[in-house]
Amino acid sequence: MRQICEEDHAVVMVDDGQVVAEVGYKSLDDHALVIDHTFVSEQLRGQKIGKELIDKVVDMARDQHKKVVPACSYALALFKRHQEYSDVWQQ
């Protein structure tokens, strides 16, 4: 069974005890988070799992009144395509 949970500086998807997807982030300062990497296992690619995990980081940033810097290429591509991230995108 797949579960999404927050770990230290990452939102991960775990399936049968194995991490199958991850979005890593770190604090830039008191006002912003940087998404620095995204990983989705090969068998799950194309299922929008990466977007689901990035949505969790974005929701967390909103809850903490922070901005997001999408430093990894996948996160940046999502931020460019999805207007709903504009309120948290620190460009």
Backbone as ProteinMPNN parsed JSONL, in Angstrom:
{"seq_chain_A": "MRQICEEDHAVVMVDDGQVVAEVGYKSLDDHALVIDHTFVSEQLRGQKIGKELIDKVVDMARDQHKKVVPACSYALALFKRHQEYSDVWQQ", "coords_chain_A": {"N_chain_A": [[0.841, -1.183, 0.0], [0.583, 2.18, -0.877], [1.885, 5.082, 0.651], [1.943, 8.54, 1.466], [4.212, 10.615, 3.017], [5.749, 12.986, 5.244], [9.153, 13.504, 5.587], [12.353, 14.26, 7.028], [13.03, 17.132, 5.516], [11.87, 16.306, 3.095], [9.201, 15.108, 1.014], [7.77, 12.061, 0.739], [6.86, 9.085, -1.096], [5.938, 5.979, -0.049], [6.044, 2.542, -0.624], [5.239, -0.564, 0.402], [7.285, -0.377, 2.371], [9.421, 0.681, 0.94], [10.939, 3.567, -0.46], [9.466, 5.078, -3.139], [9.099, 7.376, -4.481], [10.091, 10.814, -4.312], [10.288, 14.16, -3.165], [12.563, 16.529, -2.558], [13.39, 19.162, -0.33], [14.609, 22.27, 1.009], [15.155, 24.748, 3.53], [15.454, 28.013, 2.444], [15.594, 30.448, 3.642], [13.982, 32.185, 6.348], [11.694, 32.675, 4.975], [11.319, 31.214, 2.649], [11.259, 28.134, 0.74], [13.29, 25.756, -0.963], [12.844, 23.653, -3.637], [14.774, 21.043, -4.294], [15.249, 18.585, -5.489], [13.674, 15.955, -7.372], [12.358, 12.739, -7.439], [11.052, 9.929, -9.026], [10.226, 6.606, -9.128], [10.908, 4.366, -11.849], [8.756, 2.648, -12.59], [6.539, 4.087, -11.786], [6.437, 6.437, -13.177], [4.89, 8.948, -15.21], [2.433, 8.974, -14.021], [1.709, 11.189, -12.636], [2.71, 11.4, -10.076], [4.943, 12.802, -9.133], [4.019, 15.446, -9.344], [1.95, 15.328, -7.475], [3.414, 15.035, -5.102], [4.891, 17.404, -5.128], [2.777, 19.178, -4.911], [2.129, 18.742, -2.234], [4.367, 19.861, -0.938], [4.051, 22.506, -1.75], [1.571, 23.092, -0.538], [2.387, 22.893, 2.131], [4.19, 25.029, 2.227], [2.414, 27.139, 1.813], [0.849, 26.914, 4.156], [2.78, 27.647, 5.995], [3.241, 30.208, 5.298], [5.215, 30.75, 3.366], [7.409, 31.177, 0.525], [8.213, 29.447, -2.575], [11.033, 28.158, -4.19], [11.552, 26.734, -7.162], [14.0, 24.78, -7.807], [14.861, 22.391, -9.013], [14.696, 20.819, -12.233], [12.294, 19.505, -12.959], [10.402, 20.459, -11.083], [10.498, 23.193, -11.708], [9.495, 23.158, -14.344], [6.864, 22.327, -13.822], [5.939, 24.502, -12.267], [5.994, 26.497, -14.178], [4.0, 25.611, -15.904], [1.659, 25.479, -14.393], [-0.598, 27.607, -13.207], [-1.704, 27.761, -10.682], [0.292, 27.693, -8.809], [1.35, 30.19, -8.622], [1.008, 31.981, -6.478], [2.818, 31.211, -4.549], [5.26, 31.061, -5.764], [8.532, 32.001, -5.816], [10.257, 33.997, -7.777]], "CA_chain_A": [[0.0, 0.0, 0.0], [1.368, 3.41, -0.976], [1.609, 6.152, 1.607], [2.732, 9.758, 1.331], [4.525, 11.159, 4.333], [6.83, 13.963, 5.313], [10.36, 13.13, 6.309], [13.216, 15.414, 7.218], [13.313, 17.867, 4.283], [11.375, 15.615, 1.907], [7.903, 14.467, 0.995], [8.065, 10.795, 0.077], [5.848, 8.058, -1.255], [6.486, 4.705, 0.373], [5.242, 1.388, -1.026], [5.798, -1.759, 1.05], [8.502, -0.046, 3.084], [10.431, 1.239, 0.043], [10.666, 4.884, -1.024], [9.302, 4.95, -4.586], [9.092, 8.729, -5.029], [10.538, 11.775, -3.303], [10.579, 15.559, -3.502], [13.387, 17.076, -1.5], [13.371, 20.618, -0.195], [15.35, 22.802, 2.148], [14.835, 26.149, 3.811], [16.364, 29.008, 1.899], [15.651, 31.386, 4.765], [12.734, 32.088, 7.106], [10.559, 33.021, 4.124], [11.261, 30.45, 1.398], [11.748, 26.763, 0.612], [13.831, 25.414, -2.269], [12.679, 22.264, -4.068], [16.082, 20.809, -4.912], [15.264, 17.378, -6.321], [12.464, 15.151, -7.503], [12.627, 11.382, -7.9], [9.927, 9.005, -9.126], [10.735, 5.348, -9.672], [10.548, 4.155, -13.247], [7.445, 2.023, -12.76], [5.469, 5.03, -11.437], [6.509, 7.637, -14.013], [3.738, 9.174, -16.07], [1.203, 8.884, -13.235], [1.583, 12.474, -11.927], [3.126, 11.231, -8.678], [5.823, 13.926, -8.818], [3.165, 16.624, -9.118], [1.246, 15.109, -6.208], [4.342, 15.319, -4.006], [5.181, 18.845, -5.159], [1.591, 19.828, -4.344], [2.247, 18.666, -0.768], [5.358, 20.863, -0.523], [3.415, 23.809, -1.97], [0.592, 23.267, 0.544], [3.143, 23.141, 3.356], [4.695, 26.402, 2.131], [1.263, 28.033, 2.047], [0.513, 26.855, 5.585], [3.83, 28.33, 6.745], [3.365, 31.55, 4.706], [6.523, 30.829, 2.719], [7.496, 31.086, -0.927], [8.914, 28.253, -3.051], [11.966, 28.303, -5.304], [11.645, 25.432, -7.816], [15.362, 24.698, -8.341], [15.057, 21.229, -9.89], [14.091, 21.051, -13.553], [10.908, 19.029, -12.988], [9.587, 21.414, -10.327], [10.425, 24.431, -12.485], [8.57, 22.929, -15.456], [5.505, 22.337, -13.262], [5.588, 25.856, -11.865], [5.741, 27.259, -15.402], [2.768, 25.126, -16.541], [0.487, 25.499, -13.518], [-0.85, 28.936, -12.65], [-2.108, 27.673, -9.275], [1.463, 27.852, -7.953], [1.873, 31.559, -8.727], [0.985, 32.688, -5.193], [3.972, 30.838, -3.719], [6.486, 30.988, -6.577], [9.519, 33.079, -5.684], [11.002, 34.004, -9.04]], "C_chain_A": [[0.888, 1.248, 0.0], [0.908, 4.438, 0.051], [2.482, 7.344, 1.268], [2.951, 10.308, 2.732], [5.656, 12.171, 4.22], [7.966, 13.371, 6.128], [11.178, 14.397, 6.481], [13.598, 16.0, 5.863], [12.927, 17.114, 3.014], [9.927, 15.188, 2.119], [8.119, 13.21, 0.167], [6.811, 9.942, -0.085], [6.539, 6.733, -0.955], [5.506, 3.607, -0.038], [5.924, 0.143, -0.468], [7.165, -1.495, 1.674], [9.613, 0.56, 2.246], [10.007, 2.622, -0.44], [10.619, 4.739, -2.542], [9.227, 6.309, -5.28], [9.443, 9.697, -3.915], [10.692, 13.157, -3.919], [11.323, 16.132, -2.313], [13.337, 18.591, -1.5], [14.25, 21.012, 0.984], [14.917, 24.245, 2.348], [15.897, 27.029, 3.195], [16.647, 30.055, 2.972], [14.336, 31.23, 5.512], [11.494, 32.266, 6.237], [10.417, 32.163, 2.881], [11.825, 29.043, 1.549], [12.275, 26.578, -0.806], [13.529, 23.939, -2.535], [13.936, 21.933, -4.855], [16.19, 19.494, -5.682], [13.911, 16.681, -6.305], [12.881, 13.782, -8.044], [11.317, 10.614, -7.921], [10.474, 7.74, -9.764], [10.158, 5.101, -11.063], [9.145, 3.593, -13.423], [6.285, 2.96, -12.452], [5.467, 6.287, -12.309], [5.309, 7.72, -14.933], [2.409, 9.126, -15.336], [0.954, 10.128, -12.384], [1.904, 12.379, -10.438], [4.025, 12.393, -8.262], [5.029, 15.18, -8.529], [2.427, 16.507, -7.793], [2.148, 15.441, -5.018], [4.716, 16.803, -3.964], [3.992, 19.629, -4.617], [1.636, 19.825, -2.817], [3.25, 19.699, -0.243], [4.766, 22.266, -0.665], [2.386, 24.084, -0.876], [1.275, 23.571, 1.867], [3.672, 24.578, 3.371], [3.567, 27.4, 2.384], [0.899, 28.083, 3.524], [1.512, 27.628, 6.433], [4.071, 29.752, 6.244], [4.754, 31.77, 4.113], [6.368, 30.784, 1.205], [8.274, 29.825, -1.292], [9.797, 28.638, -4.228], [12.088, 26.918, -5.944], [12.993, 25.269, -8.519], [15.589, 23.472, -9.23], [14.244, 21.417, -11.165], [12.633, 20.606, -13.621], [9.989, 20.009, -12.269], [9.432, 22.72, -11.101], [9.453, 24.287, -13.647], [7.12, 22.938, -14.967], [5.062, 23.748, -12.905], [5.28, 26.721, -13.087], [4.407, 26.879, -16.035], [1.515, 25.336, -15.714], [0.362, 26.832, -12.785], [-1.184, 28.889, -11.157], [-0.935, 27.768, -8.305], [1.94, 29.304, -7.863], [1.912, 32.304, -7.392], [2.186, 32.359, -4.313], [5.295, 30.858, -4.464], [7.352, 32.215, -6.352], [10.418, 33.023, -6.906], [12.254, 34.851, -8.945]], "O_chain_A": [[1.829, 1.35, 0.787], [-0.286, 4.632, 0.28], [3.624, 7.185, 0.835], [2.016, 10.447, 3.521], [6.404, 12.202, 3.242], [7.763, 12.817, 7.208], [10.733, 15.485, 6.115], [14.408, 15.416, 5.142], [13.577, 17.262, 1.979], [9.489, 14.94, 3.243], [8.592, 13.279, -0.967], [5.848, 10.058, 0.672], [7.58, 6.41, -1.527], [4.298, 3.724, 0.171], [7.06, -0.163, -0.83], [8.09, -2.293, 1.523], [10.657, 0.922, 2.789], [8.845, 2.828, -0.79], [11.6, 4.331, -3.163], [9.283, 6.392, -6.507], [9.149, 9.46, -2.743], [11.165, 13.303, -5.047], [10.79, 16.214, -1.206], [13.252, 19.22, -2.555], [14.585, 20.19, 1.837], [14.379, 24.878, 1.44], [17.093, 26.819, 3.398], [17.785, 30.48, 3.173], [13.64, 30.233, 5.322], [10.374, 32.04, 6.695], [9.473, 32.363, 2.116], [12.723, 28.787, 2.351], [11.757, 27.182, -1.746], [13.914, 23.075, -1.748], [14.154, 22.464, -5.944], [17.133, 19.311, -6.452], [13.127, 16.802, -5.364], [13.662, 13.689, -8.991], [10.558, 10.642, -6.952], [11.11, 7.793, -10.817], [9.069, 5.567, -11.399], [8.418, 4.024, -14.318], [5.149, 2.661, -12.819], [4.569, 7.118, -12.181], [4.777, 6.704, -15.379], [1.357, 9.227, -15.967], [0.087, 10.12, -11.511], [1.424, 13.184, -9.639], [3.886, 12.915, -7.156], [5.326, 15.901, -7.576], [2.297, 17.492, -7.067], [1.704, 16.052, -4.046], [4.842, 17.385, -2.886], [4.176, 20.637, -3.935], [1.227, 20.796, -2.181], [3.005, 20.338, 0.781], [4.961, 23.115, 0.205], [2.334, 25.192, -0.342], [0.803, 24.407, 2.638], [3.612, 25.259, 4.394], [3.755, 28.39, 3.09], [0.667, 29.158, 4.078], [1.15, 28.197, 7.464], [4.992, 30.427, 6.705], [5.384, 32.808, 4.317], [5.322, 30.399, 0.682], [8.911, 29.208, -0.438], [9.371, 29.347, -5.139], [12.666, 26.015, -5.34], [13.114, 25.588, -9.702], [16.439, 23.517, -10.12], [13.22, 22.1, -11.162], [11.819, 21.26, -14.273], [8.922, 20.353, -12.778], [8.341, 23.289, -11.14], [8.667, 25.197, -13.91], [6.245, 23.495, -15.631], [3.936, 24.144, -13.206], [4.402, 27.582, -13.033], [3.747, 27.726, -16.639], [0.415, 25.371, -16.264], [1.125, 27.13, -11.866], [-0.969, 29.871, -10.445], [-1.144, 27.909, -7.1], [2.852, 29.603, -7.092], [2.765, 33.17, -7.197], [2.538, 33.14, -3.429], [6.349, 30.689, -3.852], [6.948, 33.336, -6.663], [11.236, 32.115, -7.051], [12.997, 34.966, -9.92]]}, "name": "protein", "num_of_chains": 1, "seq": "MRQICEEDHAVVMVDDGQVVAEVGYKSLDDHALVIDHTFVSEQLRGQKIGKELIDKVVDMARDQHKKVVPACSYALALFKRHQEYSDVWQQ"}
